[in-house]
C-alpha cells in the first residue's frame, strides 16, 4: 500500500501517493507555484487558488494526486468521464482515465477510478503501472 502524504491550504487537502507517481511532470509544469519538486515540502497548496489546485490535481495521469474538500469531505482524483478513455502518450505510458478493474496474472483484482498510467516500455519496477522508467531507458514509442 502506498504511503500517503497530505498538504492543505485550509480549504482543500491534496493527497499524494508517492508509489503511484509516474513522474509525468504534469503537476509542476502545470502549476509551478504549488508543485515544487526540488523543495521539501514539495507541494504548497497555498501557492494558488483552491480552484486552480483542484484543476491541476485532476490532470495527474497516474492517480498519485487526489484531493478532498476540508469542509465537506468531498474527494476526487483526476478524470470524471463516465467511459474509460485511453491515451497513448508519446514515448511514455498508456494513460487510462475512468473506472477500471485490473486482473493481475495471479488472479488478484484491483479497481481504480480516475487516472491510471500503465507501462509500455517494460522497464517499470511497478508493473503493470508506470514508474517513469521510460525516460531512464530512452523508450521511444509510436502513437
C-alpha positions as CSV (number, residue, x, y, z in Angstrom):
1,X,0.0,0.0,0.0
2,X,1.3,3.4,-1.0
3,X,2.2,5.8,1.8
4,X,0.1,9.0,1.6
5,X,1.3,12.5,2.2
6,X,-1.2,15.3,2.8
7,X,-0.9,19.0,2.2
8,X,-3.6,21.6,2.9
9,X,-4.3,25.3,2.4
10,X,-7.2,25.2,4.8
11,X,-9.9,24.7,2.1
12,X,-8.6,21.7,0.2
13,X,-6.2,18.9,1.1
14,X,-4.0,17.4,-1.6
15,X,-3.2,13.7,-1.1
16,X,0.0,12.4,-2.7
17,X,0.6,8.7,-3.0
18,X,4.3,8.5,-3.9
19,X,4.2,4.9,-5.0
20,X,1.6,5.6,-7.7
21,X,3.5,8.6,-9.2
22,X,4.6,8.1,-12.9
23,X,6.7,11.3,-12.9
24,X,4.8,12.7,-15.8
25,X,5.8,16.3,-14.7
26,X,2.3,17.5,-15.4
27,X,1.8,18.8,-11.9
28,X,4.8,21.0,-11.6
29,X,4.8,22.1,-15.2
30,X,1.1,23.0,-15.0
31,X,1.1,24.8,-11.6
32,X,4.7,25.5,-10.6
33,X,3.6,27.9,-7.8
34,X,2.2,24.8,-5.9
35,X,4.2,21.8,-7.1
36,X,7.9,22.3,-6.5
37,X,9.8,19.0,-6.8
38,X,13.1,20.5,-5.7
39,X,11.8,21.7,-2.3
40,X,10.5,20.0,0.9
41,X,7.6,20.0,1.3
42,X,7.2,19.9,-2.4
43,X,3.5,20.6,-2.5
44,X,2.5,24.1,-1.3
45,X,-1.3,24.3,-1.8
46,X,-1.4,27.9,-0.6
47,X,0.6,28.9,-3.8
48,X,-2.6,29.2,-5.9
49,X,-6.3,29.4,-5.6
50,X,-8.2,26.3,-4.4
51,X,-9.9,26.1,-7.8
52,X,-6.5,26.1,-9.6
53,X,-5.1,23.5,-7.3
54,X,-8.2,21.2,-7.9
55,X,-8.0,21.7,-11.6
56,X,-4.3,20.7,-11.7
57,X,-4.7,17.7,-9.4
58,X,-7.3,16.4,-11.9
59,X,-4.6,16.4,-14.6
60,X,-2.5,13.8,-12.8
61,X,-2.3,10.8,-15.2
62,X,-1.3,8.2,-12.6
63,X,-3.8,8.9,-9.8
64,X,-0.9,9.7,-7.4
65,X,-2.6,13.1,-6.7
66,X,-6.1,13.4,-5.3
67,X,-7.9,16.0,-3.2
68,X,-10.6,16.4,-0.7
69,X,-12.5,19.5,0.4
70,X,-11.9,20.1,4.1
71,X,-15.4,21.4,4.8
72,X,-17.5,18.7,3.1
73,X,-15.1,15.8,2.8
74,X,-15.8,15.6,-0.9
75,X,-12.9,14.0,-2.7
76,X,-11.8,13.2,-6.2
77,X,-8.8,12.4,-8.3
78,X,-8.3,13.2,-12.0
79,X,-10.9,12.4,-14.6
80,X,-14.7,12.5,-14.5
81,X,-15.7,11.0,-17.8
82,X,-18.1,8.0,-17.4
83,X,-16.4,5.9,-20.0
84,X,-12.8,4.7,-19.9
85,X,-10.6,6.9,-22.0
86,X,-7.2,5.6,-23.2
87,X,-4.5,7.9,-24.4
88,X,-1.1,6.8,-25.8
89,X,1.5,9.3,-24.5
90,X,4.4,10.0,-26.8
91,X,7.4,7.9,-25.6
92,X,5.5,7.1,-22.3
93,X,2.8,5.1,-20.7
94,X,-0.8,4.3,-21.7
95,X,-2.9,6.8,-19.8
96,X,-6.3,5.3,-18.8
97,X,-9.0,7.6,-17.3
98,X,-12.2,6.2,-15.9
99,X,-13.2,3.3,-13.7
100,X,-11.3,0.1,-14.5
101,X,-11.0,-3.4,-13.0
102,X,-7.4,-4.8,-13.4
103,X,-6.9,-8.5,-13.2
104,X,-3.4,-9.4,-12.4
105,X,-1.7,-12.6,-13.7
106,X,-2.1,-14.3,-10.3
107,X,-5.9,-13.6,-10.3
108,X,-5.9,-10.7,-7.9
109,X,-8.2,-7.9,-9.0
110,X,-7.8,-4.2,-8.3
111,X,-10.3,-1.4,-9.0
112,X,-9.3,2.1,-9.9
113,X,-11.4,5.1,-10.5
114,X,-9.6,8.1,-12.2
115,X,-6.3,8.3,-13.9
116,X,-4.1,5.2,-14.2
117,X,-0.8,5.1,-16.1
118,X,0.2,1.6,-17.5
119,X,3.8,0.8,-18.5
120,X,4.6,0.5,-22.2
121,X,8.3,0.3,-22.1
122,X,8.7,-2.8,-20.0
123,X,11.2,-1.3,-17.6
124,X,8.9,-0.3,-14.7
125,X,9.5,-1.7,-11.3
126,X,5.8,-1.3,-10.5
127,X,4.4,-3.2,-13.5
128,X,1.8,-3.1,-14.8
129,X,1.9,0.6,-13.6
130,X,4.3,3.2,-14.9
131,X,7.0,4.5,-12.6
132,X,8.7,6.8,-15.1
133,X,11.4,4.4,-16.1
134,X,10.6,5.1,-19.8
135,X,12.7,8.3,-19.5
136,X,15.7,6.4,-17.9
137,X,15.7,3.7,-20.6
138,X,15.1,6.1,-23.5
139,X,11.9,4.4,-24.6
140,X,10.6,5.5,-28.0
141,X,7.0,4.5,-28.8
142,X,4.7,5.2,-31.6
143,X,1.4,7.0,-31.1
